[in-house]
């Protein structure tokens, strides 16, 4: 690594982007950070608060770079809906990391990269929950099983937590069915359906519902789990029941047009000042003697989901910088070293509890 290494953070002045930049400043002060986005004033103001950082105007829909800016890595912290930044990175032989894609967009992007005649830099997709770091942890702990039958990922989203505006686009997909692997077969579900009550802690009992995330594609692919489900719920059961009613009754369909965009955004996007983020993962399978095993993995981020996403993004950047990646497509969920992941999560105050026991 040398002092000329540049990392471009697109959306680097957003809720997650700022925290990624601070982590890079802390652990890699020699990196020249480029804070990019369409709001040059906001980008410049934030870059001035960092060491070794500059700001540029960068439009995802028409990507261009000044002649004096030649990053080795482009990190998209804002949605790249038409793959224009991905194409720009491939064309200019720049490593690319994306953490923003839901499942169908991820599939499209993978197809797009395979249609390229030749890659000259690694392409890393890491869009499962918290920039892929949750799946990375699951994959690491799943090695304790001889066979994984099913994985249930349950997410508690605090209404008081910070959230970037991109989270609205991710969640405003309530009418789009998605595919899940159940007993080795593909099955279609609607968002906010098939609810169940989950005890995240002794005093936290909340309803969670089906939710489309790439975890349900990644985990069956890499650990051969026969069933994987991701569910999400707010830390307010009245809100959970309200959204469930809106969707199941058809009211959400009636307010799904462009004329209701502002109204839906108000429903979905009312970020707070930050709150604890909880994830409870249930893993069922067999041990080395083929005995049934049911284990739980609890992950708590005291500073909220945006902090955990930023840590996950930072860990992916660290992997690109330190691993000898060839010029091909990678799933970021499989890249990071377990010891480094655990070390950084512990340093940043993330709590992980793993209970491995018989049924």
C-alpha positions as CSV (number, residue, x, y, z in Angstrom):
1,X,0.0,0.0,0.0
2,X,1.3,3.5,-0.8
3,X,0.3,7.1,0.0
4,X,-1.2,7.5,-3.4
5,X,-3.9,4.9,-2.8
6,X,-7.4,6.5,-3.5
7,X,-10.8,5.1,-2.4
8,X,-13.9,6.8,-3.8
9,X,-16.9,6.7,-1.6
10,X,-20.0,7.5,-3.6
11,X,-22.6,8.9,-1.2
12,X,-19.7,9.3,1.3
13,X,-21.5,12.1,3.1
14,X,-24.6,10.1,3.9
15,X,-25.5,8.4,7.1
16,X,-23.5,5.3,6.4
17,X,-20.9,6.9,4.2
18,X,-19.7,9.3,6.9
19,X,-19.2,6.4,9.3
20,X,-17.3,4.4,6.6
21,X,-15.0,7.4,6.0
22,X,-14.3,7.8,9.7
23,X,-13.4,4.2,10.0
24,X,-11.1,4.4,7.0
25,X,-9.5,7.5,8.5
26,X,-9.0,5.7,11.7
27,X,-7.6,2.4,10.5
28,X,-6.0,3.5,7.2
29,X,-5.0,7.2,7.6
30,X,-2.7,6.9,4.6
31,X,-5.6,6.4,2.2
32,X,-6.7,9.4,0.2
33,X,-10.5,9.4,0.6
34,X,-12.6,10.9,-2.2
35,X,-16.0,11.9,-1.0
36,X,-18.3,11.9,-4.0
37,X,-21.9,12.8,-4.7
38,X,-24.2,15.3,-6.4
39,X,-24.2,17.7,-3.4
40,X,-20.7,19.1,-3.7
41,X,-21.2,21.5,-0.8
42,X,-22.2,18.7,1.6
43,X,-19.3,16.5,0.3
44,X,-16.8,19.3,0.7
45,X,-18.0,20.3,4.2
46,X,-17.6,16.7,5.3
47,X,-14.3,16.1,3.6
48,X,-12.9,19.1,5.4
49,X,-13.7,17.4,8.7
50,X,-11.5,14.5,7.8
51,X,-7.8,14.0,7.3
52,X,-6.5,13.2,3.9
53,X,-9.8,13.6,2.1
54,X,-11.2,15.6,-0.8
55,X,-14.6,16.1,-2.4
56,X,-15.8,15.8,-5.9
57,X,-19.1,16.1,-7.8
58,X,-20.2,12.7,-8.9
59,X,-23.5,11.8,-10.5
60,X,-24.4,8.1,-10.4
61,X,-26.5,8.5,-13.6
62,X,-23.6,10.1,-15.5
63,X,-20.4,9.0,-13.9
64,X,-17.2,11.0,-14.6
65,X,-14.0,11.6,-12.7
66,X,-11.6,14.6,-12.8
67,X,-8.3,13.8,-14.5
68,X,-6.4,14.0,-11.2
69,X,-8.7,11.5,-9.4
70,X,-7.8,7.9,-10.2
71,X,-9.2,5.7,-7.4
72,X,-8.2,2.1,-7.0
73,X,-11.6,1.3,-5.5
74,X,-15.1,2.7,-6.0
75,X,-17.5,2.0,-3.2
76,X,-21.2,2.6,-3.9
77,X,-23.1,3.7,-0.8
78,X,-25.9,5.0,-2.8
79,X,-28.1,2.9,-5.2
80,X,-26.6,2.2,-8.7
81,X,-30.0,1.4,-10.3
82,X,-28.9,1.2,-13.9
83,X,-25.4,-0.3,-13.3
84,X,-23.8,2.9,-14.8
85,X,-21.2,3.1,-12.0
86,X,-20.6,-0.7,-12.3
87,X,-20.0,-0.2,-16.1
88,X,-17.8,2.8,-15.4
89,X,-15.7,0.8,-13.0
90,X,-15.3,-2.1,-15.4
91,X,-14.5,0.2,-18.3
92,X,-11.9,2.1,-16.3
93,X,-10.4,-1.0,-14.7
94,X,-11.3,0.1,-11.1
95,X,-12.2,-2.3,-8.3
96,X,-15.9,-2.0,-7.4
97,X,-17.7,-2.6,-4.1
98,X,-21.5,-2.4,-3.9
99,X,-23.5,-2.9,-0.8
100,X,-26.9,-1.4,-1.9
101,X,-28.7,-4.1,-4.0
102,X,-31.8,-6.1,-3.3
103,X,-32.0,-9.5,-4.8
104,X,-33.3,-8.9,-8.3
105,X,-30.9,-6.0,-8.8
106,X,-28.0,-8.2,-7.6
107,X,-28.9,-10.9,-10.1
108,X,-29.0,-8.3,-12.9
109,X,-25.6,-6.9,-11.9
110,X,-24.1,-10.4,-11.9
111,X,-25.4,-11.0,-15.3
112,X,-24.1,-7.6,-16.4
113,X,-20.5,-8.4,-15.3
114,X,-20.6,-11.8,-16.9
115,X,-21.5,-10.1,-20.2
116,X,-18.3,-8.1,-20.0
117,X,-15.6,-9.5,-22.3
118,X,-12.9,-9.2,-19.7
119,X,-12.5,-7.8,-16.1
120,X,-9.3,-6.0,-15.2
121,X,-10.2,-5.4,-11.5
122,X,-12.2,-7.4,-8.9
123,X,-15.9,-6.7,-8.6
124,X,-17.4,-7.3,-5.1
125,X,-21.1,-7.5,-4.4
126,X,-22.0,-7.5,-0.7
127,X,-25.6,-6.4,-0.3
128,X,-27.0,-8.9,2.2
129,X,-27.8,-7.5,5.6
130,X,-25.3,-5.0,7.0
131,X,-23.0,-5.0,3.9
132,X,-22.7,-8.8,4.0
133,X,-21.1,-9.1,7.5
134,X,-24.0,-10.9,9.0
135,X,-23.8,-13.7,6.4
136,X,-20.1,-13.8,6.9
137,X,-20.6,-14.5,10.6
138,X,-23.2,-17.1,9.8
139,X,-21.0,-18.8,7.3
140,X,-18.2,-18.9,9.8
141,X,-20.3,-20.4,12.7
142,X,-22.0,-22.8,10.3
143,X,-18.8,-24.7,10.1
144,X,-19.7,-26.2,13.5
145,X,-22.5,-28.1,11.7
146,X,-22.0,-31.2,9.5
147,X,-25.3,-30.2,7.8
148,X,-27.4,-27.0,8.0
149,X,-31.1,-27.6,7.6
150,X,-32.5,-24.1,7.9
151,X,-31.5,-20.6,8.9
152,X,-34.0,-18.0,10.1
153,X,-32.7,-14.4,10.2
154,X,-34.9,-12.1,12.4
155,X,-34.2,-8.4,12.3
156,X,-35.5,-5.8,14.8
157,X,-35.5,-2.4,13.2
158,X,-35.8,0.5,15.7
159,X,-38.1,3.4,14.8
160,X,-35.6,5.6,16.7
161,X,-32.6,4.5,14.7
162,X,-30.7,6.6,12.1
163,X,-31.4,5.7,8.5
164,X,-30.3,6.9,5.1
165,X,-32.8,7.9,2.4
166,X,-31.8,4.9,0.4
167,X,-33.4,2.7,3.0
168,X,-36.8,4.0,1.8
169,X,-36.2,2.7,-1.8
170,X,-35.2,-0.7,-0.3
171,X,-38.3,-1.0,1.9
172,X,-40.8,0.6,-0.5
173,X,-41.1,-2.7,-2.4
174,X,-44.1,-4.1,-0.4
175,X,-46.0,-5.2,-3.5
176,X,-43.2,-7.1,-5.2
177,X,-43.1,-10.9,-4.6
178,X,-39.7,-12.5,-4.0
179,X,-38.2,-16.0,-4.0
180,X,-37.1,-18.0,-1.0
181,X,-35.5,-21.4,-0.8
182,X,-37.6,-23.8,1.4
183,X,-36.7,-27.4,1.7
184,X,-34.4,-27.0,-1.3
185,X,-37.2,-25.6,-3.5
186,X,-38.0,-22.1,-4.6
187,X,-41.1,-20.6,-3.2
188,X,-42.6,-17.1,-3.7
189,X,-43.7,-14.8,-0.9
190,X,-45.1,-11.3,-0.5
191,X,-43.3,-8.8,1.7
192,X,-44.7,-8.5,5.3
193,X,-46.4,-11.9,5.1
194,X,-46.0,-15.1,7.1
195,X,-45.3,-13.4,10.4
196,X,-44.1,-14.9,13.6
197,X,-43.3,-13.6,17.1
198,X,-39.6,-13.5,18.1
199,X,-38.0,-12.9,21.5
200,X,-35.0,-10.8,20.8
201,X,-34.2,-10.4,24.5
202,X,-36.1,-11.2,27.7
203,X,-38.1,-8.0,27.5
204,X,-38.3,-7.7,23.7
205,X,-41.1,-9.7,22.0
206,X,-41.9,-8.5,18.5
207,X,-43.6,-9.7,15.3
208,X,-41.4,-10.1,12.3
209,X,-42.4,-10.6,8.7
210,X,-40.9,-11.9,5.4
211,X,-38.6,-9.5,3.8
212,X,-36.6,-9.6,0.5
213,X,-32.8,-9.6,1.1
214,X,-30.0,-11.3,-0.8
215,X,-29.2,-13.4,2.3
216,X,-31.9,-15.8,1.0
217,X,-29.8,-16.3,-2.2
218,X,-26.3,-16.2,-0.7
219,X,-26.6,-18.7,2.2
220,X,-28.2,-21.6,0.3
221,X,-25.5,-21.1,-2.3
222,X,-22.5,-21.2,0.0
223,X,-23.5,-23.4,2.9
224,X,-26.1,-25.5,1.2
225,X,-28.8,-24.7,3.7
226,X,-32.1,-26.3,2.6
227,X,-34.2,-23.3,3.9
228,X,-33.3,-19.7,4.5
229,X,-35.7,-17.0,5.6
230,X,-35.2,-13.3,6.5
231,X,-37.8,-11.5,8.5
232,X,-38.0,-7.9,9.8
233,X,-40.1,-6.1,12.2
234,X,-40.2,-2.6,13.9
235,X,-39.7,-2.3,17.6
236,X,-43.3,-1.2,17.9
237,X,-45.9,-4.0,17.4
238,X,-48.6,-1.5,16.7
239,X,-46.6,-0.3,13.6
240,X,-46.0,-3.9,12.6
241,X,-49.7,-4.7,12.7
242,X,-50.5,-1.5,10.8
243,X,-48.1,-2.3,7.9
244,X,-49.3,-5.8,7.8
245,X,-52.9,-4.6,7.6
246,X,-52.1,-2.0,4.9
247,X,-50.4,-4.6,2.7
248,X,-52.8,-7.6,3.2
249,X,-55.9,-5.4,2.9
250,X,-54.8,-4.0,-0.5
251,X,-54.6,-0.4,0.8
252,X,-50.9,-0.3,0.1
253,X,-51.6,-1.2,-3.5
254,X,-54.0,1.8,-3.7
255,X,-51.3,4.2,-2.5
256,X,-48.4,2.7,-4.6
257,X,-48.6,5.2,-7.4
258,X,-46.2,8.1,-7.9
259,X,-48.7,10.6,-6.6
260,X,-48.4,9.0,-3.2
261,X,-44.6,8.8,-3.1
262,X,-44.3,11.6,-0.6
263,X,-47.0,10.0,1.7
264,X,-45.3,6.6,1.6
265,X,-41.9,8.2,2.3
266,X,-43.3,9.8,5.4
267,X,-44.6,6.4,6.5
268,X,-41.3,4.6,5.8
269,X,-38.7,7.3,6.5
270,X,-38.7,9.1,9.9
271,X,-35.1,8.5,11.1
272,X,-34.3,9.1,14.8
273,X,-31.1,10.0,16.5
274,X,-29.9,6.4,16.8
275,X,-30.9,3.3,18.7
276,X,-29.8,-0.3,19.3
277,X,-30.1,-2.7,16.4
278,X,-30.8,-6.4,17.1
279,X,-30.5,-9.4,14.9
280,X,-31.4,-12.9,16.1
281,X,-30.4,-15.9,13.9
282,X,-31.7,-19.4,14.5
283,X,-29.8,-22.2,12.9
284,X,-31.0,-25.8,12.8
285,X,-28.9,-28.8,11.5
286,X,-26.9,-31.8,12.4
287,X,-23.6,-32.1,14.4
288,X,-20.7,-34.4,13.4
289,X,-22.6,-37.4,14.9
290,X,-25.7,-36.5,12.9
291,X,-27.5,-35.5,16.1
292,X,-30.1,-32.6,15.7
293,X,-28.6,-29.2,16.8
294,X,-30.5,-26.0,17.3
295,X,-28.4,-22.9,17.8
296,X,-28.9,-19.2,18.1
297,X,-26.7,-16.3,17.1
298,X,-27.5,-12.9,18.6
299,X,-25.9,-9.8,17.2
300,X,-26.4,-6.4,18.9
301,X,-25.2,-3.0,17.6
302,X,-25.6,-0.4,20.3
303,X,-25.0,2.4,17.9
304,X,-27.6,1.2,15.4
305,X,-27.9,-0.4,12.0
306,X,-26.1,2.3,10.1
307,X,-23.0,1.8,12.3
308,X,-23.1,-1.9,11.7
309,X,-23.5,-1.4,8.0
310,X,-20.5,1.0,8.0
311,X,-18.4,-1.6,9.9
312,X,-19.4,-4.2,7.3
313,X,-18.5,-1.9,4.5
314,X,-15.2,-1.1,6.0
315,X,-14.4,-4.8,6.5
316,X,-15.2,-5.4,2.8
317,X,-12.8,-2.6,1.8
318,X,-10.1,-4.0,4.1
319,X,-10.5,-7.4,2.3
320,X,-10.1,-5.8,-1.1
321,X,-7.0,-4.0,0.1
322,X,-5.4,-7.0,1.7
323,X,-6.4,-10.1,-0.1
324,X,-4.9,-11.0,-3.5
325,X,-8.1,-10.9,-5.4
326,X,-8.1,-11.8,-9.0
327,X,-10.0,-9.9,-11.7
328,X,-13.4,-11.6,-11.2
329,X,-16.7,-11.3,-9.4
330,X,-16.8,-12.0,-5.7
331,X,-19.5,-12.2,-3.1
332,X,-18.3,-10.1,-0.2
333,X,-20.1,-12.3,2.3
334,X,-17.4,-14.9,1.8
335,X,-14.3,-12.7,1.8
336,X,-13.4,-11.4,5.2
337,X,-11.2,-13.3,7.6
338,X,-13.1,-14.4,10.7
339,X,-10.4,-13.3,13.2
340,X,-10.3,-9.8,11.7
341,X,-14.1,-9.6,11.6
342,X,-14.5,-10.6,15.3
343,X,-11.7,-8.2,16.3
344,X,-13.2,-5.2,14.5
345,X,-16.7,-5.9,15.7
346,X,-15.5,-6.2,19.3
347,X,-13.4,-3.1,19.0
348,X,-16.4,-1.2,17.6
349,X,-18.7,-2.4,20.4
350,X,-20.7,-5.0,18.5
351,X,-21.9,-7.8,20.8
352,X,-22.1,-11.4,19.4
353,X,-23.5,-14.3,21.4
354,X,-23.5,-17.8,20.0
355,X,-25.3,-20.6,21.7
356,X,-24.6,-24.1,20.3
357,X,-26.6,-26.9,21.7
358,X,-28.7,-29.9,21.1
359,X,-32.5,-29.8,20.4
